[in-house]
């Protein structure tokens, strides 16, 4: 299966943009892993919703994201670092 397309909510984009260049590189590699396997990668479902998920991106950040299988998109909702 191909990787899901990744989109960012405005708040998540701002969180990513606030990372140092080194951390952005690590973050982007982690998000690439999520895009390839959005239900895996050590993620957990949120409030019983299979498609709303939380995941740690290495030691760089914690993300909440929404999987949209019908449009093959992972939308990053929040980045906490």
C-alpha positions as a Markdown table, in Angstrom:
| # | Residue | x | y | z |
|---|---|---|---|---|
| 1 | Unk | 0.0 | 0.0 | 0.0 |
| 2 | Unk | 1.2 | 3.5 | -0.7 |
| 3 | Unk | 1.8 | 6.1 | 2.0 |
| 4 | Unk | -1.1 | 8.3 | 3.0 |
| 5 | Unk | -0.9 | 12.0 | 2.1 |
| 6 | Unk | -0.1 | 14.1 | 5.1 |
| 7 | Unk | -1.9 | 17.4 | 5.8 |
| 8 | Unk | -1.5 | 19.8 | 8.7 |
| 9 | Unk | -4.1 | 21.8 | 10.7 |
| 10 | Unk | -2.9 | 25.4 | 11.2 |
| 11 | Unk | -2.0 | 24.8 | 14.8 |
| 12 | Unk | 0.0 | 21.6 | 14.0 |
| 13 | Unk | 1.9 | 23.4 | 11.2 |
| 14 | Unk | 2.9 | 26.1 | 13.6 |
| 15 | Unk | 4.1 | 23.5 | 16.1 |
| 16 | Unk | 6.2 | 21.8 | 13.4 |
| 17 | Unk | 7.6 | 25.1 | 12.2 |
| 18 | Unk | 8.7 | 26.0 | 15.8 |
| 19 | Unk | 11.0 | 23.0 | 15.9 |
| 20 | Unk | 14.7 | 23.4 | 15.3 |
| 21 | Unk | 16.1 | 22.3 | 12.0 |
| 22 | Unk | 17.5 | 19.1 | 13.5 |
| 23 | Unk | 14.2 | 18.3 | 15.2 |
| 24 | Unk | 12.2 | 19.0 | 12.0 |
| 25 | Unk | 14.3 | 16.4 | 10.2 |
| 26 | Unk | 13.6 | 13.8 | 12.9 |
| 27 | Unk | 9.9 | 14.9 | 13.1 |
| 28 | Unk | 9.4 | 14.6 | 9.3 |
| 29 | Unk | 11.0 | 11.1 | 9.3 |
| 30 | Unk | 8.6 | 10.1 | 12.1 |
| 31 | Unk | 5.6 | 11.5 | 10.3 |
| 32 | Unk | 6.7 | 9.6 | 7.1 |
| 33 | Unk | 6.5 | 6.4 | 9.2 |
| 34 | Unk | 3.0 | 7.4 | 10.4 |
| 35 | Unk | 1.9 | 8.0 | 6.8 |
| 36 | Unk | 3.1 | 4.5 | 5.8 |
| 37 | Unk | 1.3 | 2.9 | 8.7 |
| 38 | Unk | -1.2 | 5.2 | 10.3 |
| 39 | Unk | -2.8 | 2.6 | 12.5 |
| 40 | Unk | 0.6 | 1.2 | 13.7 |
| 41 | Unk | 3.8 | 3.0 | 14.6 |
| 42 | Unk | 3.0 | 2.7 | 18.3 |
| 43 | Unk | 0.0 | 4.9 | 17.9 |
| 44 | Unk | -3.1 | 4.6 | 20.1 |
| 45 | Unk | -6.8 | 5.4 | 19.3 |
| 46 | Unk | -8.4 | 8.3 | 21.1 |
| 47 | Unk | -11.7 | 8.0 | 22.8 |
| 48 | Unk | -12.5 | 4.7 | 21.1 |
| 49 | Unk | -12.3 | 6.2 | 17.6 |
| 50 | Unk | -10.1 | 4.0 | 15.3 |
| 51 | Unk | -9.3 | 7.0 | 13.1 |
| 52 | Unk | -8.4 | 9.6 | 15.7 |
| 53 | Unk | -4.9 | 8.7 | 17.1 |
| 54 | Unk | -2.0 | 9.8 | 19.3 |
| 55 | Unk | 1.6 | 8.9 | 18.6 |
| 56 | Unk | 5.0 | 9.9 | 19.9 |
| 57 | Unk | 7.4 | 10.9 | 17.2 |
| 58 | Unk | 10.7 | 9.8 | 18.8 |
| 59 | Unk | 11.7 | 12.1 | 21.6 |
| 60 | Unk | 10.9 | 15.1 | 19.4 |
| 61 | Unk | 7.1 | 15.5 | 19.7 |
| 62 | Unk | 3.8 | 14.0 | 20.4 |
| 63 | Unk | 1.1 | 14.3 | 17.7 |
| 64 | Unk | -2.7 | 13.8 | 17.5 |
| 65 | Unk | -3.9 | 13.0 | 14.1 |
| 66 | Unk | -7.0 | 11.9 | 12.1 |
| 67 | Unk | -6.9 | 9.1 | 9.5 |
| 68 | Unk | -9.2 | 9.6 | 6.5 |
| 69 | Unk | -9.1 | 6.2 | 4.7 |
| 70 | Unk | -11.6 | 7.3 | 2.0 |
| 71 | Unk | -9.3 | 10.1 | 0.8 |
| 72 | Unk | -6.0 | 8.4 | 1.9 |
| 73 | Unk | -5.0 | 11.3 | 4.1 |
| 74 | Unk | -3.5 | 11.7 | 7.6 |
| 75 | Unk | -4.2 | 15.1 | 9.0 |
| 76 | Unk | -1.9 | 16.2 | 11.9 |
| 77 | Unk | -4.1 | 18.1 | 14.3 |
| 78 | Unk | -1.7 | 19.0 | 17.1 |
| 79 | Unk | 2.1 | 18.9 | 17.7 |
| 80 | Unk | 3.3 | 19.0 | 21.3 |
| 81 | Unk | 7.0 | 19.4 | 21.9 |
